[in-house]
Amino acid sequence: MRLDSAARVGEVGYFTMEVALDQSMPTYSGGLGVLAGDTLKAAADVRAPLMGITLLYRAGYFRQRLDEEGRQTEEPWEWDPREFLTPLPERASVSIEGRDVAIRPWLFAIEGRDGHQVPVYFLDADLPENDPWDRKLTGTLYGGGPRYRLAQEVILGMGGVAMLRALGHRPRIFHMNEGHSALLSLSLLAQEVGSEGVATASAEEREGVRSRCVFTTHTPVPAGHDRFPVDLVRRVLGDAETEGLESAGCLRDGELNMTYLGLRCSHYVNGVSMRHEKISEGMFPGYPFDSITNGVHAETWTSKPLAELFDRNVPEWRRDNRYLRYAVSISRDHVMGAHRQAKKLLLDEVKKRTGRALDPEALLAGFARRATLYKRHKLIFRDLERLRSIARWAGPMQLVFSGKAHPKDDAGKEVIRDVYRAAAELEGDIPVVYLEDYDVRLGALLTSGVDLWLNTPRKPQEASGTSGMKAALNGVPSLSVLDGWWIEGHVEGVTGWSVGDPWNVESDDERESDSLYEKLEGAILPLFHNRPDEYARVMRSAIALNGSFFNAQRMISQYVENAYLEEDERTA
């Protein structure tokens, strides 16, 4: 990013339904929130003028408990916002079902490397002047039914715009991180037209809103896009706003699709990998998509042993992650030595949580992400006898899993039980552990402490994925299906290994499980056990080639240059 680019952007409001900023704040559920947190941290590091807007979630997401057979139950995640956030005196309000709902902001200030601060405002409706139902709207992340969710999205989008004005901010750009906040476009249009009402907006006024909005979609499957029936929209938003949506062509087939709203109201739209851009163009024909591949915040996700190694050998890496390219000159022995320290930290955590002592000399493969069907946790267990044979003849291996299933996703919960069943059948041959209550801290231990990162989503349902990027920063190569970011990051035998057919061929369980077994048996385990110096070469290449590019500094610089600056400014 050119040094003057960020200064010329003007304020950017970054709206996100969830955000991960501290492991003890349950204001995120998974990848979307972690990505948002990494984006805002990187903005602070490069002095990009972003501010985050999200909801407070006093009841948070949930703590996961697993019984001895892998049955998941959920417990409330109790936390006190005053331990992490500063309440601010400003107030704003939104209309929900004809009621004025008051909201107040809480501040979390992210401080970058040179002291630049990015404010994150958490909106809170739990105020005594609100009705009891309204007070709970900022209670639970992704809780309740459609009425609750739509009301939450009113607070995020429309309430967020009102709150920024109350705080004295005048963003030049409004960035919607997924469609949850797309109703902010209604508030911006209301500002354009004044008292005439949004249904009277001219094409020029609508274009004025589009010129200020940026939309990032993360979802490559139709079921992942929020939809609300028109009668519910009319009940929650009121007649005038519903007519405004209708006149703008934002109501389709009797429903409000938040993704279509974001698409129609934004001048710049992007997917989160090159592959996802093409998938999105097929899902939403007629809309121009760009792609900005996700990245992760390097300082957050690099383990202490690896960070100390980088500090000694590539001291500029924290200021500019591109210097990780020079990790190619670090001694392989030093890379492996730092990794062994990170692996010990993970093995200590496993023993603390489960009582099991895993073998530090056996290859440890990790698989940690949301428990849901398309992630295909079971692919590696498709042929247990073959897996046993591979471990017997190619070298010992062990597996560590983690991840929460959404409380309402019964199929996802069954995925966890399937892993437990496979672990029981493999007992004595291949140790398999499942660590409960996956969170940011555990994610960092896993992505830095395993020897191999597994990722087996059903193509083409992985928009990007970021866990493998975190692993790469720590010298952990991936064994992954060619989908999402891995299409761009994969160099066979150099940064890791691919599973199955080329990226443009849809998934087939049998072919891909066969491929996974072949790579483990013929390439990965023999290299790890018999040629550790060569395995260290792959680890080092993962850092130099993947870590230096798939980071949030590069990502935020692309947003600044391609999405936030006006066209004439990009060439200035």
C-alpha positions in Angstrom: 0.0 0.0 0.0 1.4 3.4 -0.9 2.2 5.4 2.2 -0.3 8.2 1.5 -3.2 5.9 0.4 -4.7 5.4 3.9 -4.6 9.1 4.7 -6.6 9.9 1.5 -9.4 7.4 2.2 -11.4 9.3 4.8 -13.3 7.5 7.5 -14.5 4.0 6.8 -17.3 2.4 8.8 -16.8 -1.4 8.9 -20.0 -3.1 9.8 -19.9 -6.7 11.0 -22.4 -9.0 12.8 -19.6 -10.5 14.9 -16.0 -9.7 15.8 -13.2 -11.5 17.7 -11.0 -9.1 19.5 -10.3 -10.9 22.8 -10.5 -14.6 23.6 -12.6 -13.8 26.7 -15.2 -11.8 24.8 -17.8 -14.1 23.3 -18.7 -11.7 20.5 -17.9 -14.1 17.7 -18.9 -17.6 16.6 -16.3 -18.5 14.0 -14.5 -17.5 10.9 -16.5 -14.4 10.0 -15.9 -12.8 13.4 -12.2 -13.8 13.5 -11.7 -12.4 10.0 -13.4 -9.1 11.1 -11.1 -8.8 14.1 -8.0 -9.5 12.0 -9.1 -6.9 9.5 -9.5 -4.2 12.2 -6.2 -5.1 13.9 -4.4 -4.8 10.5 -6.1 -1.5 9.9 -4.6 -0.2 13.2 -1.2 -1.4 12.2 -1.2 0.3 8.8 -3.0 3.4 10.0 -6.1 2.8 7.8 -9.0 5.0 9.1 -11.5 2.2 9.9 -13.9 2.0 12.7 -15.8 -1.1 13.6 -19.5 -1.4 14.3 -21.0 -4.5 15.8 -23.5 -5.7 18.5 -22.6 -6.2 22.2 -24.1 -9.7 22.8 -24.3 -9.7 26.6 -25.2 -13.4 26.5 -22.5 -14.1 23.9 -22.3 -17.2 21.8 -22.0 -20.4 24.0 -19.6 -22.7 25.8 -19.5 -26.2 24.4 -19.6 -29.2 26.6 -19.1 -32.8 25.2 -19.9 -36.0 27.0 -17.9 -39.2 26.7 -19.8 -40.1 23.5 -19.4 -36.7 21.9 -22.9 -35.3 22.5 -22.8 -31.6 22.6 -24.6 -29.4 25.1 -24.5 -25.7 25.4 -23.9 -23.4 28.4 -24.1 -19.6 28.6 -20.9 -17.8 28.3 -21.0 -15.3 31.1 -18.9 -12.2 30.7 -18.9 -8.6 32.0 -18.5 -6.0 29.2 -17.1 -3.5 31.7 -13.9 -5.7 32.0 -13.1 -5.1 28.3 -15.2 -2.1 27.0 -15.8 1.5 27.9 -19.4 2.6 28.0 -19.9 5.9 26.2 -22.6 8.5 26.9 -23.9 9.0 23.4 -27.4 7.6 22.4 -29.2 6.9 19.2 -32.4 5.1 18.3 -34.0 3.0 15.6 -37.6 2.2 14.9 -38.6 -1.5 15.2 -42.2 -2.5 14.8 -43.2 1.2 15.3 -41.3 1.4 18.6 -38.3 3.7 19.2 -35.5 1.4 20.4 -32.7 3.2 22.2 -29.1 2.1 21.8 -25.8 3.1 23.4 -22.2 2.4 22.4 -19.4 0.6 24.2 -15.9 1.3 23.0 -13.0 -1.2 22.4 -9.9 0.6 21.1 -7.4 -1.4 19.0 -4.0 0.1 19.2 -1.7 -0.5 16.2 2.1 -0.9 16.2 2.8 2.8 16.2 0.0 3.8 18.5 -2.7 4.5 15.8 -6.1 3.5 17.2 -9.1 1.9 15.5 -12.3 2.3 17.5 -14.8 -0.6 17.6 -18.3 0.3 18.8 -20.5 -2.4 20.3 -24.1 -1.4 20.1 -26.3 -2.2 23.2 -30.1 -2.1 23.4 -30.3 -3.4 27.0 -31.5 0.0 28.4 -34.3 0.6 30.9 -36.3 2.8 28.6 -36.7 -0.1 26.1 -39.4 -2.8 26.1 -38.3 -6.1 27.6 -38.2 -7.8 24.2 -36.2 -5.0 22.7 -33.6 -5.1 25.5 -32.7 -8.7 24.6 -32.0 -7.8 20.9 -28.3 -7.4 21.7 -28.3 -10.5 23.9 -27.4 -13.5 21.9 -25.3 -13.9 18.7 -27.3 -15.7 16.0 -30.1 -16.4 18.5 -33.9 -16.5 18.1 -36.0 -16.8 14.9 -36.4 -14.6 11.9 -38.1 -11.7 13.8 -35.3 -11.5 16.3 -32.6 -11.7 13.6 -34.2 -9.1 11.4 -34.5 -6.8 14.4 -30.9 -7.3 15.2 -29.9 -6.5 11.7 -31.9 -3.2 11.9 -29.9 -2.3 15.0 -26.6 -3.2 13.3 -27.2 -1.5 10.0 -29.6 1.4 10.6 -28.7 1.8 14.3 -25.0 1.7 13.4 -25.4 4.6 10.9 -27.3 6.6 13.5 -24.8 5.9 16.2 -21.8 7.0 14.1 -23.5 10.3 13.5 -24.2 10.7 17.2 -20.5 10.0 17.9 -19.5 12.7 15.4 -18.2 10.4 12.7 -19.0 11.1 9.1 -17.7 8.0 7.2 -16.9 8.4 3.5 -17.3 4.7 3.0 -19.6 2.1 4.6 -18.2 -1.4 4.3 -20.7 -4.3 4.9 -18.9 -7.4 6.0 -21.6 -9.8 4.8 -25.3 -9.0 4.3 -26.3 -8.7 7.9 -25.7 -4.9 7.9 -27.2 -4.2 4.4 -30.1 -2.1 5.9 -27.6 0.7 6.5 -28.3 1.6 2.8 -31.8 2.6 3.8 -30.5 5.0 6.4 -28.0 6.5 3.9 -30.8 6.9 1.4 -33.0 8.6 3.9 -30.2 11.1 4.5 -30.1 11.7 0.7 -33.8 12.3 0.2 -34.6 14.0 3.5 -38.3 14.3 4.5 -39.6 13.1 1.1 -39.2 9.4 2.1 -37.0 6.7 0.6 -39.6 5.5 -1.8 -39.3 8.8 -3.7 -35.5 8.5 -4.2 -34.2 9.3 -7.6 -31.7 7.3 -9.5 -29.1 10.0 -8.8 -29.8 9.8 -5.0 -29.6 6.0 -5.1 -26.3 6.3 -7.0 -25.1 8.6 -4.2 -25.6 5.8 -1.7 -23.9 3.2 -4.0 -20.8 5.4 -4.3 -20.4 5.2 -0.5 -21.0 1.5 0.0 -18.7 -1.6 -0.2 -20.0 -5.1 0.2 -18.0 -8.3 0.9 -19.8 -11.6 0.7 -18.3 -14.7 2.4 -21.0 -17.3 1.5 -20.8 -19.6 -1.6 -24.1 -21.5 -0.8 -27.6 -20.1 -1.1 -28.7 -21.3 2.3 -26.1 -19.0 3.9 -27.7 -15.8 2.8 -30.3 -14.1 5.1 -33.8 -13.9 3.7 -36.9 -12.5 5.3 -40.5 -12.6 4.1 -42.0 -9.3 3.0 -44.8 -9.4 5.7 -42.1 -9.7 8.4 -40.1 -6.9 6.8 -43.2 -4.7 6.7 -44.0 -5.5 10.4 -40.4 -4.7 11.6 -39.4 -1.8 9.3 -42.8 -0.2 8.6 -44.6 0.6 5.4 -42.4 3.5 4.2 -39.2 1.6 4.4 -40.7 -1.5 2.8 -42.0 0.6 -0.1 -38.5 2.1 -0.4 -37.0 -1.4 -0.7 -39.6 -2.4 -3.2 -39.2 0.7 -5.4 -35.4 0.1 -5.4 -36.0 -3.5 -6.7 -34.6 -5.0 -3.5 -37.6 -7.3 -2.8 -37.6 -10.4 -4.9 -40.0 -13.4 -4.9 -41.8 -12.1 -1.8 -38.8 -11.7 0.4 -35.9 -9.5 1.3 -32.6 -11.1 0.5 -29.9 -9.2 2.4 -27.2 -10.2 -0.1 -29.2 -8.7 -3.0 -29.7 -5.6 -1.0 -26.0 -5.3 -0.4 -25.2 -6.0 -4.1 -27.7 -3.4 -5.4 -26.6 -0.7 -3.0 -22.7 -1.0 -3.4 -20.3 0.3 -6.0 -17.7 -2.3 -5.1 -18.5 -5.9 -4.4 -16.0 -8.7 -3.7 -15.7 -12.3 -2.9 -13.0 -13.5 -0.5 -10.9 -15.6 -2.9 -10.5 -15.8 -6.7 -12.5 -19.0 -6.8 -15.3 -17.4 -4.6 -15.5 -14.5 -7.0 -16.4 -16.9 -9.9 -18.9 -18.8 -7.7 -20.6 -15.6 -6.6 -20.9 -14.4 -10.2 -22.7 -17.6 -11.0 -25.0 -17.3 -8.0 -25.8 -13.6 -8.7 -25.6 -13.1 -12.4 -25.5 -9.5 -13.6 -23.5 -8.2 -10.7 -19.8 -7.3 -11.1 -17.6 -9.0 -8.5 -14.0 -8.5 -7.7 -11.9 -10.7 -5.3 -9.8 -9.8 -2.3 -8.5 -13.0 -0.8 -8.7 -13.1 3.0 -5.7 -12.8 5.2 -4.9 -13.3 8.9 -3.3 -11.0 11.4 0.2 -12.3 11.6 1.2 -11.1 15.1 -2.0 -12.5 16.5 -1.6 -16.0 15.0 2.1 -16.6 15.0 3.1 -18.6 18.1 5.7 -17.2 20.5 8.5 -19.6 19.5 8.0 -18.8 15.8 7.7 -15.1 16.4 10.9 -15.1 18.3 12.6 -16.9 15.4 11.3 -14.3 13.0 12.4 -11.5 15.3 16.0 -12.8 15.2 16.1 -13.5 11.5 13.6 -11.2 9.8 13.1 -8.4 12.3 11.0 -6.3 9.9 8.2 -8.9 9.7 5.9 -7.3 12.3 5.9 -3.9 10.6 5.6 -5.4 7.1 4.5 -9.0 6.8 5.9 -9.2 3.3 9.3 -9.6 4.9 8.3 -13.1 5.8 9.3 -14.0 2.3 12.9 -13.9 3.6 12.1 -16.8 6.0 13.4 -18.9 3.1 16.9 -18.1 4.4 16.2 -19.3 8.0 17.9 -22.6 8.9 15.6 -25.6 8.6 16.9 -26.8 11.9 15.8 -23.6 13.5 12.4 -23.7 11.9 11.9 -27.3 13.2 13.2 -26.4 16.6 10.8 -23.5 17.0 8.0 -25.8 15.8 8.8 -28.4 18.4 8.4 -25.8 21.1 4.9 -24.9 19.7 4.0 -28.5 19.4 4.9 -29.1 23.1 2.6 -26.2 24.1 -0.3 -27.9 22.3 0.5 -31.4 23.6 0.6 -29.9 27.2 -2.9 -28.4 26.6 -4.2 -31.7 25.2 -2.9 -33.5 28.3 -4.4 -30.9 30.6 -7.8 -31.1 29.0 -8.1 -34.8 28.3 -5.4 -36.6 30.4 -3.9 -38.1 27.2 -0.2 -37.9 26.5 0.3 -37.8 22.7 3.6 -38.8 21.2 5.8 -35.8 20.3 7.6 -37.9 17.7 4.5 -39.1 15.8 3.0 -36.9 13.1 0.1 -34.8 14.6 -2.6 -33.7 12.1 -5.1 -31.1 13.1 -8.7 -30.4 12.0 -10.5 -27.6 13.7 -13.4 -25.6 12.4 -17.2 -25.3 12.7 -18.8 -28.8 12.9 -21.1 -29.0 9.9 -21.6 -31.5 7.1 -19.9 -29.7 4.3 -16.6 -29.6 6.2 -16.5 -33.4 5.9 -14.7 -34.2 9.2 -15.3 -37.9 8.4 -13.5 -38.0 5.1 -10.2 -39.2 6.7 -12.2 -42.0 8.5 -13.8 -43.3 5.3 -11.7 -46.5 5.4 -10.5 -47.2 8.9 -8.6 -50.3 8.0 -6.6 -48.5 5.3 -5.9 -45.7 7.7 -4.5 -48.3 10.3 -2.4 -49.8 7.6 -0.9 -46.5 6.6 0.0 -45.6 10.2 1.5 -49.1 10.6 3.7 -49.1 7.5 4.3 -45.4 6.7 4.8 -44.1 10.2 2.8 -43.3 13.3 0.2 -40.6 13.2 -2.3 -39.0 15.6 -5.3 -36.7 15.0 -6.6 -33.8 17.0 -10.1 -32.3 16.3 -12.0 -29.3 17.6 -15.0 -27.2 16.7 -18.5 -26.2 17.8 -21.8 -27.2 16.1 -24.4 -24.5 15.9 -27.0 -25.2 18.7 -29.7 -25.8 16.1 -27.6 -27.9 13.7 -28.4 -31.4 14.7 -26.5 -32.8 11.7 -23.4 -30.8 12.8 -23.7 -32.3 16.3 -23.8 -35.8 14.8 -20.6 -35.0 13.0 -18.9 -34.6 16.4 -20.3 -37.9 17.5 -19.0 -39.6 14.3 -15.5 -38.4 15.2 -15.9 -39.9 18.7 -17.0 -43.2 17.2 -14.1 -43.3 14.8 -11.7 -42.5 17.7 -13.1 -45.4 19.6 -12.6 -47.8 16.7 -9.0 -46.6 16.1 -8.1 -46.9 19.8 -4.7 -48.5 20.2 -3.7 -47.8 16.6 -4.2 -44.1 15.9 -4.8 -41.7 18.8 -7.7 -39.4 18.1 -8.8 -36.6 20.5 -11.6 -34.0 20.2 -11.0 -30.8 22.3 -14.2 -29.2 23.4 -15.0 -25.4 23.6 -13.1 -24.3 20.5 -12.1 -20.6 20.8 -9.4 -18.2 19.6 -6.9 -19.3 22.1 -7.3 -23.0 21.3 -7.3 -22.2 17.6 -3.9 -20.5 17.9 -2.5 -23.5 19.8 -3.8 -25.9 17.2 -2.7 -24.1 14.1 0.8 -23.6 15.4 1.3 -26.9 17.3 0.2 -29.6 14.8 2.6 -30.9 12.1 0.0 -31.0 9.3 -3.2 -29.0 8.8 -6.2 -31.0 7.4 -9.0 -29.3 5.4 -11.5 -31.3 3.5 -14.6 -29.1 2.6 -17.0 -30.2 -0.2 -16.2 -28.2 -3.2 -17.1 -25.5 -4.0 -18.5 -24.6 -0.6 -15.3 -23.1 1.0 -15.4 -19.4 0.2 -11.9 -18.8 1.5 -11.0 -20.4 4.8 -8.3 -18.9 7.0 -7.2 -21.6 9.4 -4.7 -23.0 6.9 -3.3 -19.4 6.6 -2.7 -19.3 10.3 -1.0 -22.7 10.1 1.3 -21.5 7.3 2.5 -18.6 9.4 3.7 -21.1 11.9 5.4 -23.3 9.3 2.6 -25.9 9.3 1.8 -27.2 5.8 -1.7 -28.0 4.6 -3.2 -31.2 3.2 -6.3 -29.6 1.7 -9.0 -29.9 -0.9 -8.4 -27.4 -3.7 -11.0 -24.9 -2.8 -11.1 -21.3 -1.4 -7.7 -19.8 -0.7 -5.7 -23.1 -1.1 -6.2 -22.9 -4.9 -4.0 -19.8 -4.7 -1.6 -20.9 -1.9 -1.0 -24.5 -3.0 2.3 -25.6 -4.5 2.4 -29.4 -4.4 5.2 -30.7 -2.1 6.4 -27.1 -1.5 3.7 -25.4 0.6 1.7 -28.6 1.3 -0.3 -31.1 -0.6 -3.6 -31.2 -2.4 -6.5 -33.6 -1.9 -8.4 -35.0 -4.9 -9.1 -33.6 -8.3 -8.4 -30.1 -9.7 -10.1 -27.2 -8.2 -12.8 -26.9 -11.0 -14.1 -30.5 -10.5 -16.8 -31.0 -7.9 -16.1 -33.1 -4.9 -16.4 -36.9 -4.8 -16.0 -38.5 -1.4 -14.5 -41.8 -2.6 -11.9 -40.2 -5.0 -10.9 -37.6 -2.5 -10.5 -40.0 0.5 -8.4 -42.2 -1.8 -6.2 -39.2 -2.6 -5.9 -38.2 1.0 -4.7 -41.7 1.9 -2.3 -41.8 -1.0 -0.7 -38.5 0.0 -0.4 -39.6 3.6 1.1 -42.9 2.7 3.3 -42.0 -0.2 4.5 -38.5 0.5 3.7 -36.9 3.9 4.4 -39.6 6.5 7.6 -40.9 4.8 8.9 -37.4 4.5 8.1 -36.5 8.1 9.6 -39.7 9.6 12.4 -40.5 7.3 13.5 -37.2 5.9 12.8 -34.6 8.5 15.1 -32.1 7.0 13.0 -32.2 3.8 9.8 -31.8 5.8 11.4 -28.7 7.4 11.9 -27.4 3.9 8.2 -27.6 3.2 7.5 -25.9 6.6 9.9 -23.1 5.7 8.3 -22.7 2.2 4.8 -22.4 3.8 6.0 -19.4 5.8 7.9 -17.8 2.9 5.3 -18.3 0.2 2.0 -18.4 2.1 2.6 -16.5 5.3 4.1 -13.5 3.4 1.0 -13.1 1.3 -2.1 -14.5 3.0 -2.0 -11.9 5.8 -4.3 -9.1 6.8 -1.9 -6.4 6.0 -2.0 -7.3 2.4 -5.7 -7.7 2.5 -6.5 -4.3 4.1 -4.1 -2.6 1.6 -6.2 -4.1 -1.2 -9.4 -2.9 0.3 -7.9 0.6 0.6 -6.6 0.7 -3.0 -9.4 -1.1 -4.8 -12.6 -0.4 -2.7 -12.1 2.7 -0.6 -10.3 5.1 -2.9 -12.2 6.7 -5.7 -11.0 5.7 -9.2 -9.2 8.9 -9.9 -7.4 8.7 -6.6 -6.1 5.2 -7.3 -4.0 6.5 -10.2 -3.0 9.7 -8.5 
